Amino acid sequence: MDVDEDVDVKPKINESDDWTTPGNYHGKSMTDEIKTVEDKWQLLPAFLKTRGLVKQHIDSFNHFVDVELKNIIKANEKVTSDVDPKFYLKYTDIHVGSPERQDADSVDKSITPHEARLRDMTYSAPIRISVEYTRGKQIVRRRGIPIGRLPVMLRSNKCILTGKDEETLARYRECPLDPGGYFVVKGTEKVILVQEQLSKNRMIIETDSKKNVQASVTSSTHERKSKSYVATKNGKIYLRHNSIADDVPIVVALKAMGVTSDREILQLVAGHDDEYKEVFYINIEETLKMGVHTELQALEWIGARSKSARRAGPAHQKRPVWEDAIETLASIVLAHVPVENLNFRPKAIYVAVMVRRVLMAMVDEKMLDDRDYVGNKRLELAGQLLSLLFEDLFKKFNHDLKLNIDKVLKKPNRTTEFDAYTQLLYGGDHITSGFVRAISTGNWSLKRFKMERAGVTHVLSRLSYISALGMMTRISSQFEKTRKVSGPRALQPSQWGMLCPSDTPEGEACGLVKNLALMTHITTDVEEEPITKICYMLGVEDVALLTGTELYRRDTYIVSLNGNLIGVTRLPTRFVSTFRKLRRNGYINEFVSVYINHHHNSVNISSDGGRICRPMIVVENGYSKVTSEHIKALKEGKVDFDAFLTQGLVEYLDVNEENDAYIAINENEMTNASTHLEIEPFTLLGACAGLIPYPHHNQSPRNTYQCAMGKQAIGAIAYNQLNRIDTLLYLMVYPQQPMVKTKTIELIGYDKLPAGQNAMVAVMSYSGYDIEDALILNKASLDRGFGRCQVMRKYSTMIRKYPNGTHDRLADAPIGPDGIIPKKFQALEPDGISGAGERVDTNDVIVNKQSPSNALDNSINPGQADTSTTYKNAPMSYKSPVPGYVDQVLITDTESDQTLVKALLRQTRRPELGDKFSSRHGQKGVCGLIVPQADMPFNDRGISPDVIMNPHGFPSRMTVGKMIELLSGKAGVIRGTLEYGTAFGGSKVDDMSQVLIDNGYSYAGKETMTSGITGECHTFYTYLGPIYYQKLKHMVLDKMHARARGPRAVLTRQPTEGRSRDGGLRLGEMERDALLGYGAAHLVRERLMLSSDLFHVDVCNDCGTMGYNGFCPMCKSQKNISNIQIPYAAKLLFQELLAMNIYPKISLEETV
Amino acid sequence: MTSNSIDQRRIVRLDKERTHNIHSTDFPGNYPGENLEWNLDSFKQACSIDINSVTNEDCEFDLIGVDPSIANALRRVMIAEVPAIAVENVFVFNNTSVMHDEVMAHRLGLVPILFDANRLEHFEKGDNPNDQNTIVFTLQVECKRKSNVAPGETNPDKLYENHKVYARHFSWVPQGAQESDPIFTQNPPRVAYPDILITKLRPGQALDLELHCVKGVGQDHAKFSPAATATYRLLPTVKLHKPIKSEHAELFRSCFADGVVDVREDENGNKQPYYVNPRKDTVSREVLRHAEFDGIVELGRIRDHFIFNVETTGSVQPVDMLPRSCAVMKNKIAAIRDGLNVIVHGKQDEEEEGQEGQDEDMQE
C-alpha cells in the first residue's frame, strides 16, 4: 500500500514539460502532494532584510575594521631602534572606537552622521592601539592609545545607526530607507566606488600584441605586488619579471629552483603528452647551448641579471651573485607562492604548471583564457582600499616613530627616562589627515605599490533616492576609457544574475561602468589554513610530494586554493561533492566556492575576497530543498534567510561555481540533473532597472536609457530631506507611488520614496507642438499640482577668524539716505542674516558679512586689532533669476573652530514650456505646449488627459512595455488595485483586458474621445490611461540665458563663454559660413568684430607695425600713421608673433 | 429595436478602428432641394433640455437638437468661465508646520469655498481688497499634547489635539459692511467640504494664516473652476441589419453593460435581444469583436443628443451651472454684437446694451 502511494506521488518531471498550456502551468495539473515552491520569491525580501542593499560595502568595511586592521598590526608589530638595540615597541592590539565629535568642550562625545553633514565635519571614530615597550629595564604595557581617526562607514558595525529602530533613527534625523555604505567627510557624503580588476594570484593565459601565448600572474601579498609572466618568444618559453633584466629561459628558471634534471623538467611541464614534449624540447636544447647545467649555474645566470636584490643590504659585505638570485626567486618572482626554508619545490611546480598551460594554449588556441569572463574578475571594495591606505599610513607612522625615537635615544645624557608613550602621542594627525584627504579627494596614492589612483571616491548623488542607491551598486572598471576595444565593454554571458544587463551609462563609459544585480553579494577574505586542512583530510595528496608523471595523469585533478596548488586528487567529483556537503552543513564558510575545471583537469577552491556571488536554492534529485513549508515559516517570521543558509537549503554560488551547476529557472523546469533553482529571475536586474514595468517587453536600449534617467528624476529623496542642507536638492511636491509597480520597487522602497506621478496619458497627436517627443500638458493639471517641484540651494559662508586677531563680522541692514532700508537688504534681520521664510529677489543679500581690510596683515598684534580695523563688505547674495524663499538658516562651528553660516534657499516651480519629463521606458520629452482644460479632448466620462503624447514615439522605440503599463494601470485604476509589471511576470495583458471589458471599456484600452475645441467626436479611438511620469531635473529656468552686453575675457577682450559667466551667444563657424554664402559681409563684420572685440590701433604705413598715439616707435615718426579697426585678438596675435621673433607687417591700401 | 427609426443623418457611426460621420450635415446647401436655413421655429421645436437627475454633487441632463458647437460652448464655459470664489492671497503670520508656505498656499487655494460668486465684485490684480471683492478667513491651529494619555500610546489621534488641519478650521472674518449685510450673515461664506485635510501638525507646531478669497474664473486657475467634471457624451444607438440568432442572444447581451440589452423569448422559444436602455451603454465596442455579429451590428451615437454630466467642486450648486453658463454665454454674445455694431455702424449702440443687461437679469 505504502509503496503504491509512493509511486503515484513521485513526479515525472519530464511529463510536465508541456507547461505552455495554461492548465499545466505552475504544476496545476499535478497532484497536490507535489511540492512546488509557489512563493519562493519571498526569499528575496528575506535576503534583503538580512543583507540589505549595500551589504557588500558594509561587509567589506566591517571586515577591514574587525580583521584586516589586526592583520596589518600583526604584520608591522615591532618598532625597534638602530641606536639602542635593547629598545623595542610592540603593538599588541588595535580597535576602532565609536564615532566621536572633536569639539574640545563637548560633554557628550557621541555624534550623529547628520550632525557631521550639517557642520561640515568628518564622521570618524578613534583608532586605539595597545602597546608593549621598554622603558629603561622595565616592560611597560599600555592600552587604548589613540593614533588617529578613521572615517566610519554609515550602517557599518562601528556606526551608531546600526541596528536602530525607525524611531531612534528619526531622533538622529536619519532616514530609515537610507542604505548607508558611504562616509561623511568634511560634511560631504562620499562613496568609495566598487573597483573591478583582474583577479590576483591567478594564472591567465592570453596572447600578447604579437600573438605570442603567455601566462601571467599578478602576485599580491601584503609586502609586494608584482606581475610575473611565462611568455613565449620565437617558440621558446621564458620566465619574465620586472626585477630580472632579461627573460630567463624557462629551463634555467626551473633549474635555479632546484629541478636540475632535464628529464624531470620535461616531466613536470609536459607529463606524458608527446605533443607537449615536442614543443618543449627546444627549451632544453637552448639551455644546453647556454651551458647552464647545474642549479648554481642557473642561479648565477639569474643573479647576474637581477635588479632589485642588489640594493637590499646596506653597507654589508657584498654577497655572492647566486644569493641575489635566490632572494629574487624566493620573495619577488611569484611572491604569492610561499617559499619556506628555501624549499622551492612548490614554486617550481607552480612555474611548471604555468608552462604546461602555455604549452596547451600553443597547441590548442581554445585553451586561452577570457579575461573579460566575470569569474576572472575581482571587485575591490571600500574595505580593501582602506586597508591598503591604512597599511601605508601605518608604515609611515612607524617610520616617523622610529626616527623620533632614534633622535631621542641618540642624545647621550637625558634628564628623564625615555618613555616611548610620549612619542606615540606626539605622532601628529598623520593617519587622520591621510584618510580624510584620500576619501575627500579620491586620490589613492600608495608609495609601497607605487599606486596612484584618482577618482576612487565620488560625492554621493542625492538627486533622487534612486540615484543614491544606484551609486552604491556601481562598479567602475580600471580599464581605460579611451581604448577602442570592444571586449571589456561587451555584455558577458557570465554576467547573468550578477551584474545588471541594462544599467550602464551611454557614451565613453558604456560597458565599463556596471551595476550589481539585486541579489549579488561580494565576498570578503576567508582564512585559507582551515580549508587546506580540510582538503588534505578529504584525501588530497600534497603537491610537493609529486612528480610530473603523477601530476598530469589523465585521471588526476590538481587541487588549488586561491590559485596556489595544494595537491592532487583522483576523485574530483567525490571531493567536490563532499566539500560542498561540508559547506552546506556550515563546516566551511558559505562564501568558499569550489568547482571542477575539466579542461585543465583541476579543482579550484576560492576563498578570497571580491568574488561576485549570489544565493540559489539547492536542488537534490529533482526536488527543491526549499519547500512551501519553509516559505510558510519564513512568511510567518519564524525563520530568516540565514536559517535557510545554515540548513543548506540555499547556498551562494560564485561565477565559477555557477559553471558547475545546472540551474532551473522555474520549479517545473527542474529535472533530476538539476542542482539548483533560481530564487527569482527578475533579480538579474539591478535596482535601477527594477523600476521599469514590463522591461521584458521593451527594446533593450530603452531600459538602459531609463536606468540613466531614473537617476535624474525629481522626487522624494529621503525621510530627512527637509532637514538636510545640500548644495542642491530637487524635491517633488506631490510624489506618488506608481500604479504599476514591480516587486523590486517594493523591495528597494521606491514606493515610499517615489519620484514621479501617475499621469493620465492620451496617445494622440495634438496641435503640432508635440513633434520630436514633445508633450502636451493640461493647464488645469498643473494648477492642481502636477509636476510641481521644489529646488533647494545652499548658500554658505564662513565667519573667519584671522591669525592676526581680526575676524569677519555680520552687520545689520544699512539705512539708505531716505531713511528706508534698501530693497536689497530687506530680508535681513538685525543679526545680519536673513530670516527664515523671507522672500528674496535676485541680488538680495542673504548674509551681510564684512571682512577686515587688514585680514592678511600679520604685523598687527592680536590684542590691539579691534579698534583700528576697517571693514569692507563681503555680502553673500541671492543669484537665481527668479525669487526664492529662505527655508532655513544654520549657524554653527566647524572642526577648525570657524563659524559657519549656511542658508537654504527654496524655489517652488510649476512645470513650464521646455521642462523635461520622461516615462519609465526611456521615452523622454519636453513640454511643448500647455493647453487649457477646456481645449483638451475628453472621453465619455469627462476625463481629460494630463499629458498628451504623440504616437510617433512608439514605432521606432518599440517600448511595448509602456503600452502594457498603460493598460495595466487603467485596469488597476478601475479595479482599485495596484498592478505589477515585474520583469518576466507581472499582471497579464489578457487579465487586464478582461477587467476593462467587465467595466464597460474597450478591451484594447482605446476610447472614443471628443475634441475640446470643436466639440465633435474624434474619428479615431484614443489609447488613454495612466502612465507613471517622472519630472527630470533639466528645467528651462536653470538653462535660460540671453545677453546683450556683459563681461569680456581679459586676454582677448571677447565676450566670455557659458551661462555661468553671463557669456555671449556664439556665432559659430557654420553660422558665419551661412552668412558669408549669403553675402551679408557687413553683418559678419558686425557680429565678429564690432560687437565682439573691436580695437582701434595706429599702424605705421612705413614699417607695418603698430604704434600708439599717432606715433610709431619703430620709425620714431608721426608721419604716415593710419588708425584702423581690427579685432583685439588680431592685435594680440601680432604681438605674440613679435614675441617669438616673427615680424608681421600690416600693409594698408586705400579703399574706394 | 428602437433606434432603427432614428434619422440616419443624425448618427455618428462607430467602426472597429475608427468613427464616421462626425460632422453635422444640416447646413444650407448640403442636401440638394432641402432648405436647411436656420430658423427659430424649427430650432425651438427640435431643441429640448431634459433634466434626468440632480443631486448636491452632480446633475445629468440631456441637451437635444443643437449643434456640437453649442453644446461644447456650454461645456467650455462651465469649465473655464463660470466664476467662483477661491483663496487667492495667503498671509502667513506663523507657519511652523513641515509644509512650506507656497505649498500650503497652493493647497488652500484648491479648497472650494461655498459662497455665491455673483455677490462679489471681480478682483483684478493690483486692486485693493475691500468688503466688496474679498472674503477673509483665518486659519489658526495649534497642535498640543493631550493630557491623561496612556503611556506607550502611539496613535496620534489619542496623543495630540489638532494634529490634523482640516478645511473646517477656516473661520470667516466679516470685513466692513459684510457684518451687517444679510447676504453674508444669512448664508455666511464657508468651505464646501469641511473634511478636506490641509496638513498635519505635531505638538509645538502652529498655523496662523489669513486667507483672502476672491472671485475668479477657471481660465486663470483651475481653483476658480466650479466644475469638477463638466462633460457630455452622445446617446448611443445600435442598428441591426439582420435579426440576431437565438443562440447568440445571450452573447449579444454580454457585450453590453448591464441593463442595456434585454433578451426576450417569443412564443416559439426564440430568444431575441432588445436594446432597451441606450443611456447605460458605455460603448465598449465589445460587440464588434465577435465574428458572429460581423455585418449585422452597427454601432452609432446620435450626434445632436448630448447627455451632459456636470459635477461641481461644491462652490456652485450643480443645478445652477447651466443657467450660469448660459448667462456668461449671453454676455459674450452681447460683447460680440457690440463689437459687430462698432464695425458696422462705427459706434456702440448704447441703448441696446442697457436693455440686454436687464434682459439677462430677468432671465436669471
Interface residues (C-beta under 8 A of the other chain):
Chain A: L722 V733 K779 A780 S781 D783 R784 G785 R788 Q790 G837 Y885 D887 R906 T908 P932 Q933 A934 F938 D940 R941 G942 I943 L996 I997 G1000 Y1001 S1002 Y1003 T1008 T1010 G1012 I1013 T1014 G1015 E1016 C1017 H1018 T1019 F1020 Y1021
Chain B: V12 L14 E17 R18 T19 H20 I22 H23 P68 S69 A71 N72 A73 R75 R76 I79 A80 V92 N95 V98 H100 D101 E102 V103 H106 L110 G218 Q219 H221 A222 K223 S225 T229 A230 T231 Y232 R233 L234 A257 T282 V283 S284 R285 E286 R289 R301 N309 E311
